[in-house]
């Protein structure tokens, strides 16, 4: 089975029924990842698999710590078809270390999971932060505003995403520049 087929089946089994909106978002993030093939080449399939799996830690079946990047990565680590790079991307997606810091578990996340290559980290940030909760395309400013409204500015997630906003926008801009350079943007 292809890596992406495995990833879609696993993510669907964990998200589609209990969290249909999260599943719609994950499908949209996966679609955005496919759009990055011109700049990722042989790593495109890896990114798409990580993209569709990035939020599986929200699944009620996996929630242990309440921090979805960590819960998802811990689960994936023990799946026979999970590439270690996918596990690392899920663990660190969208500046998870900053949110982990807000939760008091930054060292735990950093110690347990190495970070992945920066260009892949940027690519996953781009895919996640230019996809709305319903799976449609958006831009990073609208996405951050939506997250702050949904969680409230003073919540852990609200504080984290406001701190991460400059880094999110910079990662999105780097990917957009790479796409434009190959005429795919």
C-alpha positions as CSV (number, residue, x, y, z in Angstrom):
1,X,0.0,0.0,0.0
2,X,1.3,3.4,-0.9
3,X,2.2,5.7,2.0
4,X,-0.5,8.2,1.2
5,X,-3.2,5.5,0.9
6,X,-2.2,4.2,4.4
7,X,-2.2,7.7,5.8
8,X,-5.7,8.6,4.4
9,X,-7.2,5.4,5.6
10,X,-5.7,5.8,9.1
11,X,-6.7,9.5,9.4
12,X,-10.2,8.7,8.2
13,X,-10.6,5.9,10.7
14,X,-9.7,8.2,13.5
15,X,-11.3,11.5,12.5
16,X,-14.2,11.1,10.1
17,X,-16.9,9.9,12.5
18,X,-16.0,11.5,15.8
19,X,-14.7,14.8,14.3
20,X,-16.0,15.4,10.7
21,X,-15.0,19.0,10.6
22,X,-11.4,18.1,11.7
23,X,-11.5,15.4,9.0
24,X,-12.6,18.0,6.4
25,X,-9.7,20.2,7.5
26,X,-7.2,17.3,7.2
27,X,-8.5,16.4,3.7
28,X,-7.9,20.1,2.7
29,X,-4.4,20.1,4.2
30,X,-3.6,16.9,2.3
31,X,-4.9,18.5,-1.0
32,X,-2.7,21.6,-0.3
33,X,0.3,19.2,0.2
34,X,-0.3,17.7,-3.3
35,X,-0.1,21.2,-4.7
36,X,3.5,21.4,-3.4
37,X,4.8,18.5,-5.6
38,X,6.6,20.9,-7.9
39,X,8.9,22.1,-5.1
40,X,9.1,18.9,-3.1
41,X,9.7,16.3,-5.7
42,X,10.4,12.9,-4.1
43,X,9.3,14.2,-0.7
44,X,5.9,15.1,-1.9
45,X,4.3,11.8,-0.8
46,X,5.9,12.1,2.6
47,X,4.5,15.5,3.1
48,X,1.0,14.6,1.9
49,X,0.9,11.7,4.4
50,X,2.0,13.9,7.2
51,X,-0.5,16.6,6.1
52,X,-3.5,14.3,6.3
53,X,-2.3,12.8,9.6
54,X,-1.2,16.0,11.3
55,X,-4.4,16.4,13.5
56,X,-5.1,12.7,14.4
57,X,-4.1,13.5,18.0
58,X,-7.5,15.2,18.3
59,X,-9.2,11.9,17.9
60,X,-10.9,10.8,21.2
61,X,-9.3,7.4,20.7
62,X,-5.8,8.9,20.9
63,X,-6.2,11.8,23.4
64,X,-3.9,11.2,26.4
65,X,-2.2,14.5,27.1
66,X,-4.7,16.8,25.4
67,X,-1.9,18.2,23.2
68,X,-2.7,16.8,19.8
69,X,0.8,17.0,18.2
70,X,2.2,14.9,21.0
71,X,-0.7,12.5,21.2
72,X,-0.7,12.0,17.4
73,X,3.0,11.5,17.2
74,X,3.1,9.0,20.1
75,X,0.4,6.9,18.4
76,X,2.1,7.0,15.0
77,X,5.5,6.0,16.5
78,X,4.1,2.5,17.1
79,X,2.3,2.1,13.7
80,X,4.2,-0.3,11.5
81,X,3.8,1.7,8.3
82,X,4.7,5.1,9.9
83,X,7.8,6.7,8.5
84,X,9.9,8.3,11.3
85,X,9.9,11.6,9.3
86,X,6.1,11.6,9.3
87,X,6.1,11.1,13.1
88,X,8.5,14.0,13.5
89,X,6.4,16.3,11.3
90,X,3.2,15.5,13.2
91,X,5.0,16.1,16.5
92,X,6.3,19.5,15.5
93,X,3.7,20.7,13.0
94,X,2.8,24.4,13.0
95,X,5.3,25.5,15.7
96,X,4.1,23.0,18.2
97,X,7.1,23.7,20.5
98,X,5.6,27.2,21.2
99,X,2.2,25.7,22.2
100,X,4.0,23.0,24.2
101,X,5.8,25.8,26.0
102,X,2.4,27.4,26.9
103,X,1.4,24.0,28.2
104,X,4.6,23.5,30.2
105,X,5.7,20.4,28.2
106,X,8.1,22.0,25.7
107,X,11.1,20.0,27.0
108,X,9.1,16.7,26.9
109,X,8.2,17.3,23.2
110,X,11.7,18.4,22.2
111,X,13.3,15.5,24.0
112,X,11.0,12.8,22.7
113,X,10.8,13.9,19.0
114,X,13.6,15.4,16.8
115,X,12.6,18.2,14.5
116,X,12.3,17.5,10.7
117,X,14.0,19.3,7.8
118,X,13.1,23.0,7.8
119,X,11.8,23.0,4.2
120,X,9.3,20.2,5.1
121,X,8.3,22.0,8.3
122,X,7.6,25.1,6.3
123,X,5.6,23.1,3.8
124,X,3.4,21.6,6.5
125,X,2.9,25.0,8.1
126,X,1.9,26.3,4.7
127,X,-0.6,23.5,4.1
128,X,-2.1,23.7,7.6
129,X,-2.3,27.5,7.9
130,X,-3.8,28.1,4.4
131,X,-6.6,25.6,5.0
132,X,-9.7,26.6,6.9
133,X,-11.4,24.2,9.4
134,X,-13.9,23.2,6.7
135,X,-11.1,22.3,4.2
136,X,-11.4,25.3,1.9
137,X,-8.4,27.5,1.1
138,X,-7.7,30.6,3.1
139,X,-4.7,32.7,3.9
140,X,-2.5,32.6,7.0
141,X,-3.9,35.9,8.4
142,X,-7.5,34.8,8.1
143,X,-6.6,31.3,9.6
144,X,-4.9,32.8,12.6
145,X,-7.8,35.2,13.2
146,X,-10.2,32.3,13.0
147,X,-8.2,30.3,15.5
148,X,-8.0,33.2,18.0
149,X,-11.8,33.8,17.7
150,X,-12.6,30.1,18.1
151,X,-10.4,29.5,21.2
152,X,-10.3,33.1,22.6
153,X,-7.2,35.3,22.7
154,X,-6.4,34.4,26.3
155,X,-6.7,30.6,26.0
156,X,-3.5,28.4,25.6
157,X,-4.2,28.0,21.9
158,X,-5.0,31.7,21.4
159,X,-1.8,32.8,23.2
160,X,0.3,30.3,21.3
161,X,-1.0,31.2,17.8
162,X,-0.6,34.9,18.4
163,X,3.0,34.3,19.4
164,X,3.5,32.0,16.4
165,X,1.9,34.4,13.9
166,X,5.1,36.0,12.7
167,X,6.8,32.6,12.2
168,X,3.6,31.2,10.5
169,X,3.5,34.1,8.0
170,X,7.3,33.8,7.4
171,X,7.0,30.1,6.7
172,X,4.0,30.6,4.3
173,X,5.9,33.4,2.5
174,X,9.0,31.1,2.1
175,X,6.8,28.4,0.5
176,X,5.0,30.9,-1.7
177,X,8.4,32.2,-2.9
178,X,9.6,28.6,-3.7
179,X,6.4,28.0,-5.7
180,X,6.7,31.2,-7.6
181,X,10.3,30.4,-8.5
182,X,9.2,27.2,-10.3
183,X,6.2,28.9,-11.8
184,X,3.7,27.0,-9.7
185,X,2.5,29.8,-7.4
